[in-house]
Amino acid sequence: MSRFEGLKLRKYLPPEEGEAIRSGADGIEVPDKPVIPFIEGDGVGPDITKTMRKVIDKAVSAAYGTKRRLVWWEIFAGEKSYDRFGEWLPQDTLDAVKYFKVAIKGPLTTPVGGGIRSLNVAIRHNLDLYACVRPVRYFAGVPAPLKHPEDIDITVFRENTEDVYAGIEWEAGSPEAQKFISFLDKEMGKTLRPDSGIGVKPISEHATRRLMRMALRHALQTGKKSITIVHKGNIMKFTEGAFRKWCYETAANEFTDVTVTEEEAAMYNRKVPEGKILVKDRIADAMFQQILLRPGEYDILVTPNLNGDYLSDALAAAVGGLGLAPGANMSGEIAFFEATHGTAPKYAGMDKVNPGSLILSAVMMLEHLGWHEAAVLVTRSMEETIGSGIVTYDLARQMEGAKEVSCSGFAEAVCENIAKSAS
């Protein structure tokens, strides 16, 4: 009988060592040797995953000695899974992530043909990972288009399961689209051009409230001072307008003692009382201007799916690009960390690309586990490495006097700085 009681796998074996993370009354309960399922990813995925593991293992060892260790366990999705099992996303992979609660993955390709529109979307929907969490900050020395990129320290909480990304759409001219257009005309009095493609944009109270709840709890845990609801409710009044309303209601009804709105802050001469989180909202197009002109006024953004997709990538670009942009897809039970960039197949196997996104996603994972000492070691060592001009090709070509290193070479430099910081 497997010591991982209740874990039923059909295509591959359970890990040979380690313990499972479990849900507790106050969050997750993390053993000293937790099993961490990982997916290498496609394209450059194997390169950056190997590099990430080396850096994180070094930091954990430097911080805790032999007392703690991550037990890495490979699970499968994408091209490697298809080659082995004839499936892009085996049920075993989903079951493993559900069981062990925390996982990390490299970038996955989008299959051509077949029944899966996007592996990333399929994983999010199957595991109900309703929040895409993207912290964005600046690393000194990285070329960036803003005059003061150091002002950006913003975390985006993007709703992950609804909006136009829900996948409810029909091709122009299809029987389904024609039926929908006819229904709108005859039953609802709305006329559409007959050659229209159709997409449905659901935004629910349930999904909105749980996202806002997670963002508010994050603000309390991290000491963030403000949350901004980003929407186009001025135009889409019953979807994004409702998103805005439900977010405000969640703050007012469930976090009454710790939140204040901009209107309420006006009573205090626009100074937020000590210990309170300022809850405000901005129209999405205005928010794009704000991240360029006044980013220092924003700590956490809470957004519907499409707005969050645009904004998180725009913020990453403002501090130098996706190469240093971490991310996670989360629910109340599961945290699945990931590289936020694509597979870059032309660089696959070349030991060339920037592993920063996946390394920093693993830093988020360490913070989620409560292993903050190791997380700080990695972040500080990344800052020192980049600040000294030791970078991969994507940054080296933009930095005067930089020393270009390979993907694994960057990891070696970070590990050297971890050793120095820990000594």
C-alpha positions, 0 to 999 in steps of 0.5 A, a space after each residue: 500500500 502506498 504511504 501516500 494514502 488516497 493518491 491513485 495514479 495510473 500512468 506513473 509511480 508516486 514519489 519514493 520519498 518526501 511527505 505531502 503538504 496538507 491543508 490546516 486550520 490556518 493555511 497549509 501545513 508544510 513538512 520539512 521534506 515536502 514533495 514538490 511536483 514539477 513539469 519541465 515544460 516544452 521548448 526551453 522548459 527543461 533548461 530553465 527548470 534544471 536551472 531553477 532547481 539548482 538555485 532553489 536547492 542551494 538556497 534551501 540548503 544555505 538557509 536550513 542545512 540538512 533540516 529542510 529539503 524540497 523533494 522534487 517529483 516530475 509529473 507530465 504535461 505538454 510534448 513530453 507527456 504526449 510522447 510518453 503517454 499519448 496525452 497532452 494532460 494526463 489525469 494523473 498530473 491533475 490528481 498529483 497537483 490536487 494531492 500535494 497542493 503545491 507544484 511548479 511548471 515551465 512553459 507549455 506549448 499549445 497543441 496544434 489540433 486535438 481537443 485542448 485549446 490551451 494546456 495552461 487554460 485546461 489546467 486552470 479550469 480543471 483545478 479551479 485555479 481561480 486567481 492568477 497572481 503576478 507580482 512585478 518589481 524592478 531589479 536594479 541594472 535591468 534596462 527598462 523604458 520608464 524613467 523610474 521603474 523602481 517605483 513599480 512594486 505591484 501585484 496583479 490578482 487576475 480572475 482566471 476562470 471567467 470573462 471572454 477566456 471562458 472558451 464559450 464561443 462559436 465560429 462565424 457562420 456555424 449553426 451554433 452562431 446562427 442559432 445564437 444570433 437568431 435567438 438574440 434577434 427574436 427573443 431579446 430584440 438585439 440585432 447582430 450581423 449574420 456573419 458575426 463570430 460569437 463569444 460569451 463574457 460571463 462574470 459571476 458574483 461567486 468568482 469575483 468575491 473569492 478573488 477579492 477575498 484572496 487579494 485582501 488577505 494577501 494585503 493583510 499578510 504582506 502589509 500592502 496599503 492599497 487595492 485597486 479594482 480595475 474594470 471597464 464598468 463604464 461600458 460593460 455595466 452588468 459584467 465589469 460594472 458588477 465586478 467592481 460592485 461585488 469587489 467593493 461589497 466584499 471589502 465593506 462586508 467581510 473586511 469592514 474593520 481593515 478597509 476604507 474607500 477613497 470617499 471615506 478617506 476624504 473625511 480624513 483629509 485623504 490620509 488613510 488611517 493607520 492599519 487600514 487598506 485603501 480600496 479604490 477603483 480605476 477604469 482599465 484604460 486609465 490604469 494603463 496610463 497610471 502604471 506609466 505615469 504614477 505607478 508608486 500609488 498602486 500596490 495590488 490590482 484586482 482585475 477580470 481575466 482579460 484586463 489582468 492579462 494585458 496589465 500584468 504583461 504591460 507591467 512586466 514590460 515596464 520593468 524590463 520584460 517577461 524574463 524576470 516576471 514570476 507568476 502563480 495560479 492559485 485557489 484556496 487549496 492549491 498553488 501552481 507556480 509557473 514561468 510567465 513567458 512562452 516556450 521559445 522553441 528556437 532556443 530549446 536545448 541551447 542553455 541560452 535563455 533567461 531563467 529569471 521568471 521561473 526562479 522568481 516563481 519558485 521564490 513565490 513558492 518558497 514564500 507560500 511554504 513559509 520558507 522566507 529565509 531561503 526566498 530572501 537569499 534567492 532574491 538578494 542573490 539575483 539582485 547582486 548578480 544582475 546588478 554586477 552585470 552578469 546576465 543572459 543574452 536578452 539583457 546583455 544586449 541592452 546593458 553596456 559593459 554586461 557579461 553575457 552568460 548562459 542559462 546555467 552560467 547565470 544559475 552558477 553566479 546566483 548560487 555563488 552569491 547565495 553562498 556569500 550571503 549565507 556565510 
